[in-house]
Amino acid sequence: MTGFTGFSAPTSSSFGMKTQTTASPFGYGITTSSVALSFGFGSTTASGSQASYFGFGATTTTAPTFGFGAAAAAPSSQLIFSGFGQSQPTASVATSFGGFGSSFGANFTTPFGQGNTTQQQQQQQQQQHQHQQPLPNSNDLVFNSIVNCKLFGDERDQVICKLNFLQACWGTGKGFYELNMPPVEYTPQNPLYRFKAITYSVKPTSSSKDALVAININKKRDEIRKHEVQFTSYLFAVLGSKPYLSVHLDTLKSYTETKSMALIYVEEKLQNGSTKRISNIDIINYLMQPAPKQQLSSIGVENLFPYTGFTEENLRKYYENPPAGFDLRVWKQSQADNPNPAVFIPVPIVGFSELCWKYKCHNEQVTVHKLTLNSIADRVSELARKKTRVESKLEQYTDKMDQLTHRIVKVLVGQMAILNEGIALRPEEETIKNQLEIVYNNINSLRFQGKLTKIATLVRLRNSELSEGSKSNSACIPQFLELQQTMISEMQTVVKEDFKAINFMKESLRNIR
């Protein structure tokens, strides 16, 4: 598993609410300690040395994190939390073998062993010869067990080769091929395993600026979701319970059937009131110290690693090194068949369990997409209703604006009339006045009045003629309609007789045939 491994098994199913007696995470010659895990300030009392949290400025005596070597403990004074990522004093270790000035192989005046020089050289040559012989890898052993079986020396070896081949295809069992050689363990990672494929997944889009830390927890997602507040509070306590720090849970998703992955980030409040995210590398470096690591192990944390997207160098290495059990040509072909290399990367699936898990993840993602689409549809419907209301209000406001415009025009006309009262007419106004007087005189002249009287008389006579003619025409209309109805009835009778004749002709033709 990638990332920082080495967490011990969880000793409590809760979030560290009682005192536990646990062993050191890596357990190389380190005595056990009694650790009080609670939602307090995360203090750890050990029988040997004590590692304080950052921020208190306490001078502590630290032991090697992984328990290797025999370095002398050096006191180190840790700074406050704003010093995340600063270099810490380290202890120097003088190696026992192979270094310059070491006691082994650098003193030629040793009084012992002068007469055994030849024998020592022979032993060294034999050891070098043994080291030069290459050890067969697992793939060579698998192929050797299915093509070069030497158990009986007859045709039974061929049957065993076929059986080994079937086991290799299944990815389980042991293959015997020589009497003096141990059997080969067939795993799903062997190149002959058949139940595997390559799919495509979306690349992570997060960057180092997001400062996300991935935490693999040996608990189900629903269980952590129920205690989300307690989980973040416990992480806050592990980080020192600083008032200017805040722990945020960004994403919580299932990692396997019984495990989950939490993506968190930590923000620090600065003196000017703004906030910034603390680097995920600094957070992991602190959490990988013995005391915080032991506290995280108690709640089921198995692994920590920075959650960032692929860099060009990482992506190149990922493409160049095929997964275990996959041929390089198949891996290269999967890269060539990538539908969208800018978005997807090839991911191997080995076994039915991973396939079922992939199917479950897809179903969950489809459910999320459906919920998202439903919310988008509801949002669109709401926006459509708002648009309709806005359009109706716009029409109302347009009508009001037209009414106000007419009122403004009337007011302006009245205002102009009031302003021009008592003022002599302008030349253009005199022209309009003269034209209007001419029209008025023409309308009121005797000649024009006589013409209007004549036209009115003609209109009255024409109306009387039209009324008499319309009465006679309306009497003819029912007669005409009655004649048309009679013609239609006669045509229906003729058509029916023709149909009868046609049917009779068809029956006669059938009888003749």
MARMI-143009 format. One line per 4 residues: number of its first residue (from 1); for each residue x, y, z of C-alpha. Coordinates in pm, whole numbers, plus 50000, padded with zeros to 5 digits. Example, Ala and Ser with C-alpha at 12.3 -4.5 7.8 and 13.67 -1.06 7.14 Angstrom:
<mikols>
1 = 51230,49550,50780  51367,49894,50714 $
</mikols>
This chain:
<mikols>
1 = 50000,50000,50000  50132,50340,49905  50189,50618,50149  50320,50604,50503 $
5 = 50249,50259,50641  50328,50115,50975  50018,50188,51181  49943,49920,51435 $
9 = 49608,49750,51454  49329,49951,51611  49279,49878,51976  48943,50046,52021 $
13 = 48628,50060,51810  48541,50408,51933  48725,50733,51882  48965,50687,52170 $
17 = 48741,50745,52469  48928,50529,52720  49283,50447,52826  49460,50189,52612 $
21 = 49783,49997,52660  49946,49966,52318  50279,49871,52172  50502,50103,51977 $
25 = 50400,50130,51609  50702,49950,51471  50810,49758,51781  51186,49709,51726 $
29 = 51321,49684,52079  51093,49956,52213  50908,49901,52537  50534,49930,52560 $
33 = 50376,50242,52697  50044,50329,52852  49866,50590,52640  49565,50784,52761 $
37 = 49354,50856,52453  49072,51100,52499  48932,51413,52345  49155,51625,52564 $
41 = 49488,51768,52457  49637,51441,52337  49904,51405,52606  50105,51083,52592 $
45 = 50283,50937,52893  50556,50687,52810  50785,50486,53036  51095,50591,52842 $
49 = 51086,50930,52670  50807,51180,52610  50734,51349,52275  50536,51665,52329 $
53 = 50307,51824,52070  50426,52121,51873  50343,52462,52006  50435,52425,52373 $
57 = 50812,52482,52332  50896,52187,52558  51237,52024,52537  51197,51651,52483 $
61 = 51408,51346,52430  51313,51176,52103  51378,50821,51993  51411,50707,51630 $
65 = 51072,50684,51464  51122,50347,51302  51342,50196,51575  51642,50123,51351 $
69 = 52006,50186,51445  52151,50289,51776  52157,50667,51750  52199,50858,52071 $
73 = 51897,51064,52169  51942,51437,52123  51725,51702,52286  51517,51903,52042 $
77 = 51305,52206,52111  50997,52212,51887  50850,52544,51781  50490,52654,51770 $
81 = 50257,52536,51494  50354,52814,51256  50688,52636,51229  50532,52343,51045 $
85 = 50787,52203,50803  51094,52360,50966  51400,52145,51004  51443,51969,51335 $
89 = 51773,51875,51503  51871,51521,51417  52109,51277,51579  52411,51147,51387 $
93 = 52486,50774,51387  52831,50629,51332  52787,50316,51124  52962,49999,51226 $
97 = 53046,49859,50879  53182,49991,50556  53235,50359,50641  53553,50561,50613 $
101 = 53748,50543,50935  53538,50257,51067  53690,49979,51271  53618,49708,51012 $
105 = 53850,49665,50711  54056,49981,50769  54330,49860,51007  54613,49663,50840 $
109 = 54820,49615,51158  54591,49363,51319  54805,49096,51489  54536,48827,51444 $
113 = 54457,48624,51131  54778,48681,50938  54821,48309,50855  54461,48264,50724 $
117 = 54475,48511,50435  54436,48248,50159  54146,48076,50330  53967,48408,50382 $
121 = 54013,48498,50015  53864,48164,49907  53564,48213,50132  53513,48563,49996 $
125 = 53532,48435,49637  53273,48165,49714  53041,48423,49870  53083,48655,49571 $
129 = 53009,48366,49335  52692,48286,49528  52584,48649,49519  52649,48672,49144 $
133 = 52406,48388,49068  52073,48557,48979  51770,48440,49172  51474,48340,48955 $
137 = 51179,48575,48984  50823,48465,49043  50724,48484,48676  51012,48254,48576 $
141 = 50906,48004,48841  50546,48013,48714  50651,47950,48354  50897,47683,48465 $
145 = 50624,47498,48656  50399,47471,48350  50657,47384,48083  50939,47207,48267 $
149 = 50790,46965,48520  51039,46697,48636  50862,46500,48907  50821,46151,48754 $
153 = 51010,46162,48426  50721,46021,48220  50389,46133,48070  50252,46216,48415 $
157 = 50467,46528,48414  50266,46660,48119  49943,46612,48313  50088,46800,48609 $
161 = 50201,47079,48373  49844,47113,48249  49715,47115,48606  49968,47383,48698 $
165 = 49861,47582,48394  49497,47570,48507  49593,47677,48858  49797,47965,48717 $
169 = 49496,48074,48511  49280,48060,48823  49540,48246,49028  49529,48008,49323 $
173 = 49693,47689,49442  50047,47550,49442  50244,47411,49151  50493,47126,49204 $
177 = 50750,47081,48929  51072,46943,49086  51140,46710,49375  51401,46926,49547 $
181 = 51229,47259,49482  50949,47420,49684  50614,47454,49509  50517,47773,49330 $
185 = 50242,47985,49484  49998,48098,49214  49855,48442,49285  49632,48673,49081 $
189 = 49945,48877,49005  50097,48606,48784  50100,48682,48410  49877,48383,48324 $
193 = 49587,48490,48543  49283,48523,48317  49031,48714,48527  49175,49061,48483 $
197 = 49116,49362,48264  49208,49728,48224  48954,50004,48271  48978,50382,48277 $
201 = 48929,50614,48572  48928,50991,48604  49255,51152,48704  49263,51328,49040 $
205 = 49225,51700,48982  49352,51822,49319  49685,52002,49343  49937,52069,49615 $
209 = 49764,52402,49684  49457,52214,49806  49674,52054,50080  49451,51747,50105 $
213 = 49555,51458,50329  49410,51113,50258  49344,50893,50562  49262,50525,50516 $
217 = 49044,50409,50805  48945,50054,50892  48582,50154,50939  48281,50176,50713 $
221 = 48185,50508,50565  47842,50516,50730  47997,50459,51072  48236,50751,51026 $
225 = 47959,50967,50882  47757,50921,51200  48053,51037,51411  48185,51301,51171 $
229 = 48198,51574,51436  48378,51347,51684  48623,51243,51412  48722,51600,51323 $
233 = 48735,51694,51692  48968,51404,51762  49199,51506,51477  49194,51860,51613 $
237 = 49299,51724,51953  49577,51517,51796  49708,51831,51623  49738,52009,51957 $
241 = 49395,52175,52005  49530,52509,51889  49262,52782,51875  49393,52918,51545 $
245 = 49371,52577,51375  49063,52421,51218  49027,52072,51072  48786,52029,50780 $
249 = 48655,51704,50632  48649,51759,50256  48535,51419,50126  48442,51084,50277 $
253 = 48412,50783,50048  48435,50406,50064  48775,50254,50002  48668,49887,50021 $
257 = 48366,49706,50161  48484,49757,50519  48724,50051,50484  48688,50414,50394 $
261 = 48900,50710,50290  48870,51057,50438  49017,51366,50272  49093,51641,50521 $
265 = 49270,51975,50520  49386,52200,50801  49352,52578,50797  49549,52823,51009 $
269 = 49410,53163,51101  49669,53436,51055  49707,53752,51260  49557,53971,50987 $
273 = 49235,53768,50996  49290,53570,50677  49332,53192,50664  49568,52966,50477 $
277 = 49590,52593,50431  49882,52414,50592  50090,52195,50364  49982,51831,50363 $
281 = 50347,51722,50383  50394,51912,50709  50076,51763,50853  50181,51409,50762 $
285 = 50532,51461,50900  50381,51558,51233  50118,51283,51238  50382,51019,51159 $
289 = 50558,51088,51488  50518,50804,51741  50268,50968,51976  50022,51105,51714 $
293 = 50059,50786,51510  49966,50574,51811  49660,50788,51877  49546,50762,51516 $
297 = 49597,50385,51523  49351,50361,51810  49066,50487,51587  49150,50251,51301 $
301 = 49377,50469,51086  49588,50245,50863  49760,50482,50623  49833,50847,50553 $
305 = 49947,51005,50229  49916,51340,50049  49628,51342,49803  49745,51526,49493 $
309 = 49709,51483,49121  49964,51331,48888  50270,51529,48792  50425,51475,48452 $
313 = 50709,51274,48606  50475,51053,48810  50250,50997,48511  50545,50903,48293 $
317 = 50666,50646,48547  50313,50512,48584  50286,50460,48208  50631,50305,48176 $
321 = 50586,50043,48451  50298,49800,48384  50109,49656,48683  50202,49315,48819 $
325 = 50079,49038,48591  50020,49259,48286  50228,49241,47972  50402,49560,47864 $
329 = 50244,49545,47518  49894,49518,47666  49971,49810,47897  50094,50023,47606 $
333 = 49790,49930,47398  49558,50036,47681  49731,50375,47679  49683,50402,47303 $
337 = 49312,50310,47336  49251,50573,47604  48940,50765,47485  49054,51089,47652 $
341 = 49414,51086,47781  49373,51433,47927  49097,51312,48162  49134,50933,48205 $
345 = 49415,50697,48302  49422,50318,48259  49360,50126,48582  49395,49746,48621 $
349 = 49116,49530,48764  49225,49191,48900  48968,48939,49018  48593,48942,49062 $
353 = 48609,49126,49393  48763,49433,49230  48516,49405,48944  48223,49395,49187 $
357 = 48371,49687,49375  48409,49881,49051  48048,49801,48963  47933,49918,49307 $
361 = 48131,50240,49273  47977,50300,48932  47628,50246,49071  47696,50489,49353 $
365 = 47832,50740,49104  47525,50693,48883  47305,50755,49187  47499,51071,49264 $
369 = 47464,51183,48902  47089,51117,48911  47050,51318,49229  47256,51596,49078 $
373 = 47049,51594,48759  46728,51598,48962  46851,51896,49161  46954,52069,48838 $
377 = 46610,51995,48687  46439,52138,48996  46662,52442,48974  46582,52488,48605 $
381 = 46208,52458,48677  46237,52716,48951  46429,52946,48719  46162,52899,48449 $
385 = 45891,52997,48697  46093,53299,48803  46141,53390,48436  45764,53377,48378 $
389 = 45702,53599,48679  45969,53842,48564  45818,53857,48213  45472,53933,48352 $
393 = 45615,54204,48576  45806,54341,48278  45484,54369,48078  45316,54547,48369 $
397 = 45604,54788,48401  45598,54847,48022  45229,54938,48035  45292,55169,48328 $
401 = 45579,55328,48140  45356,55391,47834  45090,55548,48054  45347,55767,48223 $
405 = 45486,55864,47882  45142,55979,47764  45093,56173,48084  45431,56336,48040 $
409 = 45340,56435,47683  45012,56587,47801  45191,56773,48076  45449,56903,47831 $
413 = 45177,57018,47591  44993,57197,47870  45317,57345,47996  45405,57473,47648 $
417 = 45058,57620,47610  45094,57797,47942  45440,57924,47853  45325,58051,47510 $
421 = 45018,58226,47647  45024,58598,47557  45313,58557,47314  45279,58643,46943 $
425 = 45262,58355,46697  45579,58250,46524  45597,58240,46142  45554,57863,46121 $
429 = 45256,57884,46353  45104,58156,46133  45141,57925,45831  44966,57637,46008 $
433 = 44690,57872,46123  44627,57995,45768  44610,57639,45634  44361,57536,45901 $
437 = 44143,57841,45826  44139,57752,45455  44027,57395,45535  43758,57523,45769 $
441 = 43625,57769,45510  43613,57499,45243  43417,57265,45468  43164,57533,45559 $
445 = 43124,57665,45200  42785,57625,45021  42937,57434,44732  43091,57175,44963 $
449 = 42772,57146,45165  42571,57076,44846  42808,56799,44745  42783,56639,45088 $
453 = 42400,56649,45068  42402,56484,44723  42636,56208,44841  42418,56140,45145 $
457 = 42107,56109,44922  42279,55861,44690  42390,55651,44985  42034,55633,45121 $
461 = 41894,55523,44782  42163,55261,44742  42091,55120,45085  41721,55077,45005 $
465 = 41799,54896,44679  42043,54665,44851  41789,54580,45121  41519,54484,44866 $
469 = 41762,54279,44657  41892,54099,44960  41540,53981,45054  41481,53826,44709 $
473 = 41827,53669,44707  41776,53519,45052  41457,53347,44929  41648,53181,44642 $
477 = 41919,53042,44868  41702,52766,45032  41581,52650,44690  41937,52627,44564 $
481 = 42047,52431,44870  41754,52191,44830  41853,52121,44470  42211,52050,44576 $
485 = 42090,51806,44843  41880,51622,44584  42179,51594,44349  42399,51456,44626 $
489 = 42137,51189,44710  42116,51082,44345  42495,51056,44323  42503,50836,44634 $
493 = 42247,50603,44477  42450,50576,44155  42773,50505,44347  42607,50228,44550 $
497 = 42478,50061,44234  42823,50081,44076  42981,49918,44384  42727,49634,44365 $
501 = 42811,49580,43998  43185,49576,44071  43142,49320,44351  42933,49101,44121 $
505 = 43207,49117,43856  43471,49016,44113  43268,48713,44224  43216,48607,43863 $
509 = 43590,48624,43794  43663,48411,44102  43417,48147,43989  43570,48138,43641 $
513 = 43921,48085,43784 $
</mikols>
